[in-house]
């Protein structure tokens, strides 16, 4: 027979242990207990960096912990992937997932996989791409740009924000369709690229987010955008699609953590960032760089990531850029 004293002692032990089981220090249920690092694969000061800084600040308020932006620009926006691959699956390391991370494994040898090595959190937005020239340039349209390339073989210099980025891929497709060539001048980020274009160091540039102040101030001329429709900010500027080039690109991006992130941590991060995403201050900051909220939850964003990975493989094959076997 079990004694009454033993039953009582077991009950007391269970009551004492229960709070420890529910939220022991360092457990998923008590996340987060320290600052979180958000890796942005672009230099500080560009449009993506600035919008993500505000998003991180707002989400940090929801979580009760700071979210610290870590910039790692270069390699076409893919340098945060090795960080995610090597990070602990504890929620304290996150990264922006720009379109180049879904493209790079199909065009170059990398040691990571954007699907296998990540846990999707949420999709945030997409970007407005544009073709730009210095204000004093004689090139006043995309057709002028192509005509110059046809008349001056390999003399047209065009800057992008990196090798393998969406601007680079779109330019390659645009020129390859016409059997034309151009000189590609890659930069690590938007700020230095826009200075180079506006000062005439290069003849043209293709970028996203960061060109608006240069266009509005009259230092750059916007020849075309890459969306499916004209922008509200520049309604007189045509799209590449309506000009007959059949190209639409908006490069949706979001946030992810390392592979194997616990569900409770994913939900906590998702809910905090979703609240921040729809904060009026963040919506206004996106609008400053001609972006809108393009929210997808964790599961839907995961499906979108897989679709983007497959689409980039097809694009690389179509352009003859895909890696061979082995």
ChimeraX attribute file (.defattr): number of C-alpha atoms within 10 A of each C-alpha:
attribute: neighborCount
match mode: 1-to-1
recipient: residues
	/A:1	3
	/A:2	6
	/A:3	7
	/A:4	8
	/A:5	9
	/A:6	10
	/A:7	11
	/A:8	11
	/A:9	11
	/A:10	11
	/A:11	12
	/A:12	11
	/A:13	11
	/A:14	13
	/A:15	11
	/A:16	11
	/A:17	12
	/A:18	11
	/A:19	10
	/A:20	12
	/A:21	12
	/A:22	12
	/A:23	13
	/A:24	13
	/A:25	12
	/A:26	12
	/A:27	15
	/A:28	20
	/A:29	14
	/A:30	13
	/A:31	20
	/A:32	21
	/A:33	14
	/A:34	12
	/A:35	15
	/A:36	20
	/A:37	17
	/A:38	23
	/A:39	25
	/A:40	26
	/A:41	26
	/A:42	28
	/A:43	20
	/A:44	19
	/A:45	16
	/A:46	18
	/A:47	26
	/A:48	24
	/A:49	21
	/A:50	17
	/A:51	21
	/A:52	21
	/A:53	21
	/A:54	17
	/A:55	26
	/A:56	24
	/A:57	18
	/A:58	21
	/A:59	24
	/A:60	21
	/A:61	13
	/A:62	17
	/A:63	19
	/A:64	14
	/A:65	16
	/A:66	18
	/A:67	23
	/A:68	16
	/A:69	20
	/A:70	19
	/A:71	18
	/A:72	18
	/A:73	21
	/A:74	19
	/A:75	20
	/A:76	25
	/A:77	27
	/A:78	27
	/A:79	19
	/A:80	25
	/A:81	27
	/A:82	15
	/A:83	18
	/A:84	23
	/A:85	19
	/A:86	13
	/A:87	16
	/A:88	15
	/A:89	19
	/A:90	21
	/A:91	24
	/A:92	20
	/A:93	21
	/A:94	30
	/A:95	26
	/A:96	25
	/A:97	27
	/A:98	24
	/A:99	24
	/A:100	23
	/A:101	26
	/A:102	22
	/A:103	26
	/A:104	27
	/A:105	19
	/A:106	21
	/A:107	17
	/A:108	13
	/A:109	9
	/A:110	12
	/A:111	9
	/A:112	18
	/A:113	16
	/A:114	26
	/A:115	16
	/A:116	11
	/A:117	17
	/A:118	24
	/A:119	26
	/A:120	28
	/A:121	29
	/A:122	26
	/A:123	28
	/A:124	25
	/A:125	18
	/A:126	23
	/A:127	22
	/A:128	21
	/A:129	24
	/A:130	24
	/A:131	27
	/A:132	30
	/A:133	29
	/A:134	26
	/A:135	20
	/A:136	14
	/A:137	14
	/A:138	10
	/A:139	20
	/A:140	16
	/A:141	18
	/A:142	18
	/A:143	12
	/A:144	13
	/A:145	18
	/A:146	19
	/A:147	13
	/A:148	17
	/A:149	20
	/A:150	18
	/A:151	11
	/A:152	13
	/A:153	12
	/A:154	14
	/A:155	14
	/A:156	19
	/A:157	17
	/A:158	22
	/A:159	26
	/A:160	29
	/A:161	29
	/A:162	25
	/A:163	20
	/A:164	22
	/A:165	23
	/A:166	24
	/A:167	24
	/A:168	23
	/A:169	18
	/A:170	17
	/A:171	19
	/A:172	16
	/A:173	17
	/A:174	18
	/A:175	15
	/A:176	13
	/A:177	11
	/A:178	10
	/A:179	10
	/A:180	18
	/A:181	20
	/A:182	20
	/A:183	15
	/A:184	19
	/A:185	18
	/A:186	20
	/A:187	20
	/A:188	20
	/A:189	24
	/A:190	26
	/A:191	17
	/A:192	14
	/A:193	25
	/A:194	29
	/A:195	16
	/A:196	19
	/A:197	25
	/A:198	25
	/A:199	16
	/A:200	15
	/A:201	14
	/A:202	21
	/A:203	21
	/A:204	26
	/A:205	29
	/A:206	26
	/A:207	25
	/A:208	27
	/A:209	22
	/A:210	24
	/A:211	30
	/A:212	20
	/A:213	14
	/A:214	19
	/A:215	18
	/A:216	13
	/A:217	10
	/A:218	14
	/A:219	18
	/A:220	26
	/A:221	25
	/A:222	26
	/A:223	22
	/A:224	23
	/A:225	27
	/A:226	25
	/A:227	21
	/A:228	15
	/A:229	14
	/A:230	18
	/A:231	17
	/A:232	9
	/A:233	13
	/A:234	15
	/A:235	10
	/A:236	12
	/A:237	17
	/A:238	20
	/A:239	26
	/A:240	24
	/A:241	18
	/A:242	16
	/A:243	12
	/A:244	8
	/A:245	12
	/A:246	12
	/A:247	17
	/A:248	17
	/A:249	18
	/A:250	18
	/A:251	19
	/A:252	18
	/A:253	23
	/A:254	23
	/A:255	24
	/A:256	30
	/A:257	30
	/A:258	25
	/A:259	20
	/A:260	15
	/A:261	19
	/A:262	13
	/A:263	11
	/A:264	14
	/A:265	22
	/A:266	21
	/A:267	14
	/A:268	18
	/A:269	25
	/A:270	21
	/A:271	18
	/A:272	19
	/A:273	25
	/A:274	19
	/A:275	13
	/A:276	22
	/A:277	26
	/A:278	15
	/A:279	15
	/A:280	10
	/A:281	14
	/A:282	22
	/A:283	17
	/A:284	15
	/A:285	19
	/A:286	25
	/A:287	15
	/A:288	17
	/A:289	22
	/A:290	22
	/A:291	23
	/A:292	18
	/A:293	15
	/A:294	14
	/A:295	19
	/A:296	18
	/A:297	17
	/A:298	20
	/A:299	13
	/A:300	15
	/A:301	22
	/A:302	20
	/A:303	14
	/A:304	17
	/A:305	23
	/A:306	15
	/A:307	13
	/A:308	18
	/A:309	22
	/A:310	14
	/A:311	14
	/A:312	22
	/A:313	20
	/A:314	16
	/A:315	16
	/A:316	17
	/A:317	15
	/A:318	11
	/A:319	13
	/A:320	10
	/A:321	15
	/A:322	19
	/A:323	15
	/A:324	9
	/A:325	4
	/A:326	3
